[in-house]
Amino acid sequence: MTVDAASDEVVYSFETPGALLSKQGQRLARNHPNVQAVFAQRRVQPTLRYGPQDGKTTGL
C-alpha cells in the first residue's frame, strides 16, 4: 500500500470530513468528485519534519 492510498483510507474511513458526505449525510463513493478533491488536497500537504531543518544531527 502506498502512502497516498493509506492517507486516502484514513480520511475516508476514519476522519470523514463533511465534503465526503451527501446532503442526506451518507458517505459519497470514493470516485465522487468531492471525495477525489479531498484526497488530492490531502496529498499536497507538506510532510511533517522532525528535528533540525538543516539536516544536521543534534549530537544526542
C-alpha positions as a Markdown table, in Angstrom:
| # | Residue | x | y | z |
|---|---|---|---|---|
| 1 | Met | 0.0 | 0.0 | 0.0 |
| 2 | Thr | 1.3 | 3.4 | -0.9 |
| 3 | Val | 1.4 | 6.4 | 1.5 |
| 4 | Asp | -1.2 | 8.1 | -0.7 |
| 5 | Ala | -3.5 | 5.1 | -0.5 |
| 6 | Ala | -3.1 | 4.8 | 3.3 |
| 7 | Ser | -3.8 | 8.6 | 3.6 |
| 8 | Asp | -6.9 | 8.2 | 1.5 |
| 9 | Glu | -8.1 | 5.3 | 3.6 |
| 10 | Val | -7.7 | 7.3 | 6.8 |
| 11 | Val | -9.5 | 10.3 | 5.6 |
| 12 | Tyr | -12.3 | 8.3 | 4.0 |
| 13 | Ser | -12.9 | 5.7 | 6.7 |
| 14 | Phe | -12.0 | 7.4 | 9.9 |
| 15 | Glu | -11.9 | 11.2 | 9.6 |
| 16 | Thr | -14.8 | 11.6 | 7.2 |
| 17 | Pro | -14.9 | 15.4 | 6.7 |
| 18 | Gly | -18.2 | 17.0 | 5.6 |
| 19 | Ala | -17.0 | 17.2 | 2.0 |
| 20 | Leu | -17.3 | 13.4 | 1.8 |
| 21 | Leu | -20.9 | 13.3 | 2.8 |
| 22 | Ser | -24.1 | 13.7 | 0.7 |
| 23 | Lys | -26.8 | 16.2 | 1.7 |
| 24 | Gln | -28.5 | 13.2 | 3.4 |
| 25 | Gly | -25.4 | 12.5 | 5.5 |
| 26 | Gln | -24.4 | 9.4 | 3.6 |
| 27 | Arg | -20.7 | 8.9 | 2.7 |
| 28 | Leu | -20.1 | 9.5 | -1.0 |
| 29 | Ala | -18.4 | 6.9 | -3.3 |
| 30 | Arg | -14.6 | 7.1 | -3.5 |
| 31 | Asn | -14.8 | 8.1 | -7.2 |
| 32 | His | -17.1 | 11.0 | -6.5 |
| 33 | Pro | -15.5 | 14.4 | -7.5 |
| 34 | Asn | -15.9 | 15.8 | -3.9 |
| 35 | Val | -14.1 | 12.8 | -2.5 |
| 36 | Gln | -11.4 | 12.9 | -5.1 |
| 37 | Ala | -10.8 | 16.6 | -4.4 |
| 38 | Val | -10.3 | 15.9 | -0.6 |
| 39 | Phe | -7.8 | 13.1 | -1.5 |
| 40 | Ala | -5.9 | 15.5 | -3.9 |
| 41 | Gln | -5.8 | 18.3 | -1.3 |
| 42 | Arg | -4.5 | 16.0 | 1.4 |
| 43 | Arg | -1.8 | 14.7 | -0.9 |
| 44 | Val | -0.3 | 18.1 | -1.4 |
| 45 | Gln | 0.1 | 18.9 | 2.3 |
| 46 | Pro | 3.7 | 19.2 | 3.3 |
| 47 | Thr | 5.1 | 16.3 | 5.2 |
| 48 | Leu | 5.9 | 16.8 | 8.8 |
| 49 | Arg | 9.6 | 17.1 | 9.6 |
| 50 | Tyr | 11.1 | 16.2 | 12.9 |
| 51 | Gly | 14.4 | 17.6 | 14.2 |
| 52 | Pro | 16.6 | 20.4 | 12.7 |
| 53 | Gln | 15.6 | 21.6 | 9.3 |
| 54 | Asp | 19.2 | 21.9 | 8.2 |
| 55 | Gly | 19.6 | 18.1 | 8.2 |
| 56 | Lys | 22.4 | 18.2 | 10.8 |
| 57 | Thr | 22.2 | 15.8 | 13.8 |
| 58 | Thr | 21.8 | 17.3 | 17.3 |
| 59 | Gly | 24.6 | 15.2 | 18.7 |
| 60 | Leu | 22.4 | 13.2 | 21.0 |
